[in-house]
Amino acid sequence: MRLEISNLRALRELVLEPGRAINFIVGANGAGKTSVLEGIYLAGRGRSFRHAESGPLIRNGADSATVVVHIDRGNGARASILGLRREKSAIVCRMDGNDLNKRSDLAEALPVQWVGSQPQVFLEHGPDVRRRFLDMGLFHVEHSYLHTVSELQRVLRQRNAALRSGDAEMASIWDKPLQLASEQVNEARSRFVEKLMPGVISLLSEWSQDFDFSYRYRSGWNTDKPLSALLKSKIAIDLKMGFTGIGPHRAELALFSDGIPVEKKLSRGQQKMLLLALNIALLDVSRTKTQSSPILLVDDLAAELDEMNRSRVLRSLLERGTQAFLTKIDDTALRVDPADTRTFHVEHGVLK
């Protein structure tokens, strides 16, 4: 793999040839180390993990930001070249010279998983964050899932449009198609959760985390009854609200410790270990199904974690041969063989 980034936030021109395992991106606050992770994420998702409040994506004085990734496919195959250019009003993506028009094409070419420095964002910002986590994990494992969830979204848009126009008869026409699409999405998510969570529990035990952990996947409706019948019974409410109130778009992966939501029970450090366990378990499921796994991006591994827990996480990544990029603010030694890692220093937007 070779990474080339230009004019992305604080980064001017950066060329990086990372190792196949753990890569540390080291730099002071504001040096641009998180922007390196952002560049990889942009190439794999077509959007940033940062909020708009983080400032302009394109470096001041430049017309566009560019990310180019040379992807080594192994087995002697020629490397693929994935390029993304973000202009002020448009985004252009190309793969080996061919235009890519869908973000899913990027995600298939360069699968990435992101763990931010603030685990509470994943745990406290509503069930939609965790639904997206499940859906992206499913896409890594089963590319056909994209069609399944896209069909759900299409049918849901049609029904909601009818509800907003006050047309109960038209809305009811979409009840059966919505039930079919909802059942397919729910079955896929349920299967994925049951494959994912044993790995999470195993990692927490392996890492000697002493808190209780349990989970519950909620489908978004009472699956003991046909969804179409429930939709019919709630049509008056849906018409009043202007949207469909039940279904897989209301699903939730609820996480508990001693029966209490983890965001109310666990410390910040425990929350971060749980979030890391979720992401590494997702990599394991992906590897089992596809013989490959996404690149893991971790911003500020040291935040909220003591040396022992940092070392536990790194050991798990090394055991799996996971390609990972992790930022940190200094060269503080970690309990890991330097031969298993590469370290890159970023200063004032330039690789040193």
MILUMGU-576569 format. One record per residue: x, y, z of N, C-alpha, C in turn; residue in one letter. Coordinates in steps of 0.02 Angstrom, whole numbers, plus 50000, padded with zeros to 5 digits. Each point is the difference from the previous one (the first is absolute). Example, Ala and Ser with C-alpha at 12.3 -4.5 7.8 and 13.67 -1.06 7.14 Angstrom:
BEGIN
506604971650390499555005950000500455006050000a 499825005349964500425005950003499615005550037s 
//
This chain:
BEGIN
500424994050000499585006050000500445006250000m 499795004949963500345006549998499465005450004r 500115004950042499505005250011500295006849982l 499645003849959500215006749980499435004950017e 500155005050039499495004950020500275007049986i 499595004249971500205007049989499435004750017s 500175005350035499555005650015499374997950039n 500084995050043499454997950043500105003150069l 499585004850017500055003850063500715002750008r 500354997950053500675002650013500544996649957a 499834994549967500504996349962500125003349932l 500635000949983500185002949936500124994449949r 500584997050002500164994449956500274994450044e 499694994349998500214994550043499984993549961l 500554996250003500034993449969500204995050055v 499604994850007500094995250054499994993049972l 500504996050018500024993049981499964995950065e 499404998550022499914996750065500174992649999p 500094997450060500094992850007499344996449998g 500034993449997499394996049995499674998850067r 500335002150054499714998950067499855006850032a 500325001650055499845006050038500435005949977i 499675005549986500335006149979499815005650048n 500505002950033499885005550046500115006649963f 499525004550006500075006849974500085004650060i 500605002950007500185003750060500055007549984v 499735004150044500065007249990499655003850055g 500195006250008499685004250050499295001649980a 499615002550047499325002049983500015005349946n 499594999049948499985004849945500514998849946g 500434994950008500534998749950499734997149935a 499424996650005499714997049940499964992550002g 500154996950058500014992750002499304997049991k 499495003150029499324997549990499785000849928t 500265005049966499845001049929500274994449956s 500534996750022500254994149963499474994550003v 499734998850059499464995150006499395002249959l 499865006450002499435002749964500084998949925e 500625000649975500124998849929499844992949980g 500224995250041499854993049986499254998850003i 499675002850050499284999350007499635003049941y 500225005949978499695003249941500034995549939l 500594996949990500084995649942499564993950004a 499854997650061499594994150008499265001250009g 499815006150018499295001550013499735005849958r 500435004149973499765005649960499765005950041g 500104999750065499805005550045500454999950060r 499985005350039500435000650058499664997250062s 500394998150050499724998150065499935006150045f 500245005749977499975006150041499365003949984r 499795004050049499425004349990500215006249960h 499515003249971500135006149961500325005450042a 499864999850067500285005150044500774999550005e 500284994549975500724999050005500385004649952s 499645003749959500335004649953500024997249930g 500275003949953500014997849930500454993949989p 499774995549958500384993949984500605001749957l 499935004949956500535001949954500465005250033i 500664998949994500485004550032499925007149973r 500075004750044499935007149982500465001849942n 499725003049947500395002049942500014995049944g 499744993950012499984994849948499304999549970a 499964997449939499364999249966499674993350015d 500414995050018499734993450012500464996150046s 499734994750030500394995350040500004993349963a 500564996650000500064993749962500284994550044t 499714994049993500254994050033500074994649946v 500594997049996500124994449954500264994250041v 499704994149990500214994050036500174994749949v 500614997450004500224994449959499864993750042h 499534996049978499774994350039500334993649975i 500404996850041500344993849982499524994250009d 499824996749946499524994450003500334993450018r 500674999850003500354993850017500014995149943g 500324994350011500034994649951500305002349934n 500445005150003500325002449939499575004349955g 499385001350021499555004049959500225007350000a 499865003549945500175007049994499605004150050r 500335004850031499655004250049499465004249966a 499445000650034499475004449976500125007150026s 499815004949962500095006950020499325003350010i 499875001850062499375003350018500145007350014l 499665004449964500115007150007499375003750018g 500055004850044499435004150020500225007350002l 499625004349965500145007250002499395003650026r 500095003650054499465003950029500085007349981r 499535002549960499995007049982499505003650046e 499965006549994499575003850045499264998449990k 499814997849940499294998649987499884993149972s 500514995849998499914993349970500534995350026a 499884993649989500494994850017500064995349940i 500624998549981500134995849942500404993950023v 499764994049982500334993850021500154995849938c 500604997149998500194995849944500374993950025r 499914994449965500344993750016500324997449936m 500664999749999500364997849940499775003749938d 499885006550007499815004249944499265000349985g 499604996050035499284999949987499635003850055n 499505003849980499615003950048499604995450046d 499985001750064499584996750049499455004850020l 499384997949994499445004550012499644998750066n 500184994550034499654998250061500514999150057k 499805002250059500434999050058500114992650015r 499524995949983500084992850012500584997149960s 500155003049941500574997849960500655001350038d 500035005750034500595001650040500074995150058l 499444998850034500014995650059500214993049982a 499814997849940500204993349978500744999849981e 500255005549971500705000249979500475000850059a 499805004050049500445001450057499585000150064l 499844994150028499604999850061500395002650060p 499695004450038500325002850059499515000250058v 500274999450060499625000850062500345005550042q 499595004250030500245005950035499824999750074w 500495001150044499885000550072500265006950021v 499555004450020500195006750019500265000350071g 500255005750019500295000950067499475000750054s 499375000949980499465001050048499474994649992q 500044994650039499534994449993499285001950013p 499905005350039499315001950017499605002049938q 500345002049946499645001749938499634993849975v 500334994250001499694993849977499444997850047f 500105001150065499544997350049499435004750018l 500105006549994499505004850025499615003649945e 500214999549938499705004049947499424996549964h 499664995850035499394997049972500124993549964g 499484996049990500064993449970500205000149927p 499915005649965500175000249929500754999049989d 500425002350047500734999149995500164992550000v 499694996350045500144992850005499674996149943r 499445002549974499714996849940500485000749941r 500305005849992500495001049945500604995450009r 500214999150062500564995450015499824992949977f 499414997750017499784993349979499954999649924l 499705005049969499894999749928500665000249962d 500485004050022500655000149966500374993450011m 499954997350061500304993450012499704994749956g 499355000149992499664995349956500235000849928l 500085006249978500225001249931500704997149989f 500455000650050500664997149993499964992449991h 499524996950033499944992749999499594997549941v 499465003649984499554998049945499865006249958e 500345000649943499895005949958499285000449975h 499664994249996499315000049976499535003550050s 500235000950062499595003350050499845007249980y 500435003049961499875006949977499345000449963l 499884995149956499365000049963499414999150048h 500094995850050499474998750048499805006350037t 500505003550027499855006050040499795005849955v 500255000249939499795005249953499264999249982s 499784993849992499294998749985499565002250059e 500234998650060499635002450059499935007649999l 500545003449987499995007350000499545002749945q 500014996749942499575002249944499264999450019r 499814994250026499304998950018499795004750056v 500455000950048499845004450057499895007249975l 500425002349954499905006749972499325000749967r 499804994949962499355000249966499435000350050q 500034995950051499465000050050499985006750038r 500585002550018500025006350036499745005849957n 500144999849936499745005349956499244999849998a 499724994049998499264999450001499725002450066a 500344998550054499775002350066500015007750004l 500535002949975500055007450003499455003449958r 499804996649947499465002949958499314998450027s 499974996150054499364998350031499624994649964g 500334996149958499674994949959500074993150034d 499514998250042500034993750037499984994049953a 499605000549947499944994349954500664998749964e 500335005349977500644999149967500534997450049m 499995002550062500474997650050499924992650012a 499374997650003499874993050014500244995449944s 500055002649939500254996049944500724997850013i 500365004050038500714998550013500104995850062w 499474998150035500084996250061500314993149988d 499754996449951500274993349986500735000349975k 500155004349951500715000649980500455002050057p 499755004450044500405002050058500114994250048l 499494995950009500074994150043500544995349972q 499984998749934500484995549970500715002650007l 500115006449983500675002950005500235000250073a 499545001550046500175000550071500214993350028s 499654994849981500174993350024500704997949976e 500165001749938500664998249973500565003750036q 499905006450012500505004050036500064997550072v 499444998750032500014997850070500354993350007n 499864995349955500324993550003500755000649991e 500225004249953500725000949988500335003250061a 499705005150028500295003250059500024995250059r 499474996350011499974995350056500554994849994s 500104997249940500534995149989500685003150014r 500105006149977500645003350009500155001350074f 499505002350036500095001250072500204993650036v 499694994549982500144993650034500704997449982e 500275002049943500694998249983500505004850032k 499795006350008500455005150025500104999750075l 499464999250038500045001150072500404994750038m 500014993749981500454995450036500735002249996p 500205002949944500685002549994500135005950046g 499505004450008500065005750045500104997550072v 499574995450020500044997350068500674996550012i 500244996349950500644996650005500585004950008s 499995005449962500535005050005500005003450068l 499415001850025499965003250065500294995550055l 499874993549994500274995250048500764999549992s 500224999549938500724999549985500385006150026e 499675005849997500315006250023499905001350075w 499724995150035499905000550073499585006050020s 499495001449960499545005550018499504997350052q 499975003350057499634997250057499295002650005d 499725002549946499315002450003499534995049966f 499394999750025499494995849969499795003049933d 499864995749951499795002549935499454995549971f 499485003149975499474996349965499735004549945s 499614997149956499745003949944499304997549981y 499655004249963499354998049974499905003449933r 499854996049949499845003049935499245000649995y 499775006149990499285001349994499845001549927r 499524996449973499875000349929499685006549977s 499665003450044499645006149981499254999049994g 499784993950011499284998550003499924993250034w 499394998450019499854993550032499994994749946n 500534996149995500064995149946499564993950010t 499644999750056499514994650009499395001049956d 499925006049974499425001649957500255002349932k 499614998949947500205002449934500065007650001p 500545002649971500105007250000499445003649963l 499754997049947499475003349961499375001150043s 499854995150044499425000850045500125005650050a 500615000450026500165005350048499985006949966l 500245000349938499985006349963499275002349990l 499584995249984499295001649990499695002750064k 500184997050057499705002150063500265006950022s 500575002149974500305006350021499965005449946k 499584998949949499985004649944499795007150021i 499545000550048499785006650022500585003950032a 500404996650040500575003250032500525002049947i 500124995549953500505001549948499785005949957d 499365000349984499745005749961500105006650037l 499874999850065500075006050040500735002350004k 500464995150006500715001650007500335001449932m 499734996849948500295000949933500584995449985g 500084994750039500534995149986499814993450033f 500354994749979499874993250025500354999250067t 499614998350051500275000050068500324993550023g 499874994549964500304993650020500344996949940i 500474995550014500364996649946500754999850016g 500394997149956500724999350013500385006650003p 499705005449974500315006650007499945002550072h 499664996250042499965001550072500364994750042r 500384995749967500354994650035500555003050045a 500194996150049500535002350046500414994250025e 500665001050001500454995550035500135003150068l 499664997550051500045002850067500544996250040a 500445003750033500574997250037499935001750074l 500104994950042499885000850072500594997550042f 500055002750060500444997450051499604999750065s 499924994050028499574999050058499305002549987d 499764999249939499335002049982499905007449989g 500545003850005499985007349991500345001749934i 499725004749960500345002049938500745001650013p 500444997449958500725000650014500235007350005v 499675004649963500225006950003499865003250068e 499554996850039499845002550067500374996250055k 500294994449982500314995750050500764999849996k 500274999749940500724998949992500395006550000l 500634999550020500455005749996500185001249926s 500305005849986500205001549931500504994749974r 500464997950043500484994949979499674993449984g 499524997950042499644993849987499585000549936q 499705005949989499625001049939500444999349938q 500615002750005500454999649943500224992849987k 500134996250052500184993049991499434996149968m 499395001650020499424996849970499955001849926l 500105006349983499965002149931500544996749958l 500604999550027500544996549964499844992649991l 499714996950052499804993049994499484999049945a 499525004549996499494999649947500325000349931l 500475004649991500315000849934500474994349982n 500384997550049500454994549985499604993649988i 499464999050037499564994249987499705000549931a 499835006049978499745000949932500534997949948l 500635001850012500544998049955500044992449998l 499924996750057500034992750002499444996849959d 499405002650006499444997449961500135000949926v 500255005849981500155001349930500534995349974s 500524998950039500544995649978499754992849992r 499574997850045499734993249996499594999049937t 499625005149981499554999449943500345001549933k 500495004650000500285002449936500754998949993t 500334997350052500724999150001500395006649998q 499665005450013500335006550007499615004250050s 500295005450022499645004250049500155007349985s 499565004550023500115007149989500635002550035p 500255005749977500535003650034499705003350061i 500364999650056499755003050062500355006750012l 499615005250010500265006750015499805001850072l 500505001550041499875001650071500325006750016v 499595004950017500265006650017500145000350075d 500625001550017500215001050069499854993950043d 500354994549986499914993950038500105001150074l 500475004350018500185000950070499465003550041a 499565003749967499485003850036499574995250040a 499945001150064499574996250046500284993150018e 500554997849969500254993250013500685000250034l 500104995650050500654999450031500454995749957d 500644999550020500494996449959499814992749991e 499744996950052499824992949996499464998849948m 499485004150001499464999049952500215001749929n 500425005149992500265001449933500384994149973r 500414996950042500404994349979499564994049983s 499474999050037499544994649985499695000749931r 499795006149984499705001349935500514998949944v 500605002650009500514999249949500184992749989l 500044996250054500154992949993499474996449960r 499365001750012499464996949962500045001749926s 500185006249985500075001949929500574996349967l 500564999450036500584996549971499854992649990l 499654996950047499834993049993499574998749938e 499615004949981499554999249942500315002349935r 500585003250003500305002549939499615005749970g 499635003650041499585005549976500435006049980t 499865002849941500325006349983499625005650035q 500365003750041499695005250041500425006349999a 499655005650006500335006550004499755003250065f 500485001850044499825002650066500395006450012l 499655005150023500345006350015500195000350074t 500555003650013500195001550069500415006449999k 500055003350058500315006750001500754999850013i 500274994250021500724999750013500264993049987d 500654999250009500334993649986500044995650062d 499565000950048500004995950060499994992649981t 500464996250028500054992949983499384996250022a 499794995349960499454995550017500274992950003l 499634995750033500224993050008499884996249936r 500395001649949499944996749936500685000149967v 500184994749965500644999549966500035005249944d 500505004650001500045005049947500044996949930p 500254993849995500044996849935499314998749970a 499485000050042499324998749976499635006349981d 500335005850006499655006349988500425004649955t 499665005049973500345005549967499745006550031r 500455004850006499825006450030500155005749952t 499525004449992500075005849956499855006350040f 500425005049991499925006350037499735005449953h 499495003550024499715005549962500115006550040v 500305004949966500125006650031499765005449952e 499555004250023499765005749961499764997849930h 499654994349998499714997849937500474996549952g 500614998450024500504996849957500264993850035v 500124994649962500284993850028500745000950010l 500244998450061500715000750016500334993150002k 
//
